[in-house]
Amino acid sequence: MKKIKFLNFLCLLWLTLFTTNNAIAEIIILSSCDNKKDGFLKNEYILDLEKSLMTRNYVYNNKTFKKYRVTDLSVKKENTLTKFIYQEDNKILTDKIGYPQFYTQLLFEIGNPNIMIKTVINNEEGISFMSLCKKVERFEKES
């Protein structure tokens, strides 16, 4: 299992370093994101294209927090997650979560406020809606 995760990390690192034609110094912030399944007081995604990192900051509302806390005592009301990302054309994908035969990824399209989830089972791909963000901001880093 650790070997598979390490190989996935190496592949992602290779893709990030060698398939990018130009250096992108851009940050995209998607905020006030409504999830079709859960409720949040805060739910935002920060995509740093230069560092190839997605940072998600969220705070559950009381109802959602209680729902998850009942079955998992490690659930926190507010949390920050960081994942590697890579870009394919106008799409931004997070690193794969799961096994080679079954995995999921978050999928962002540049200029689109929708966040999708991509699921692959035995090379069969499915994409479904996960969240709609009310605010999308793009910042370019100045050198």
QUISULGI-V411542 format. One line per field, one symbol per residue. phi: phi as a letter, one per 30 degrees, with the letter a starting at -180 (. if undefined). psi: psi as a letter, one per 40 degrees, with the letter a starting at -180 (. if undefined). burial: I if it has 24 or more other ideal C-beta (glycine too) atoms within 12 Angstrom, else O. Layout:
phi = ???
psi = ???
burial = ???
This chain:
phi = .dddddddddddddeddccddbdccbbcccbhdccdcbcbdbabbcccdddhbccccbbdddddededdecbdddcdbabcbbdbbcbhccbbdddckcedbabbdbccdicddccccbbbhiccbbbdcaccdbbbbbcdcc
psi = dddddddddddddddddeehdihhgihhhhifhhhediiidhhihhhhddefihhhhihiidddddddddeheehidiihihiiiihhbeihiiihhaiddhiiiihihhehehhihhhhhfehhihihdihhdhhihhhhh.
burial = OOOOOOOIOOOIOOOIOOOOOOOIOOIIIIIOIIIOOOOIOOIIIIIIIOOIIIIIOIOIOOOOOOOOOOOOOOOOOOOOOOIIIIIOOOOIIIIIOOOOOOIIIIIIIOOOIIIIIIOOOOOOOOOOOIIOIOOIOOOOOOO
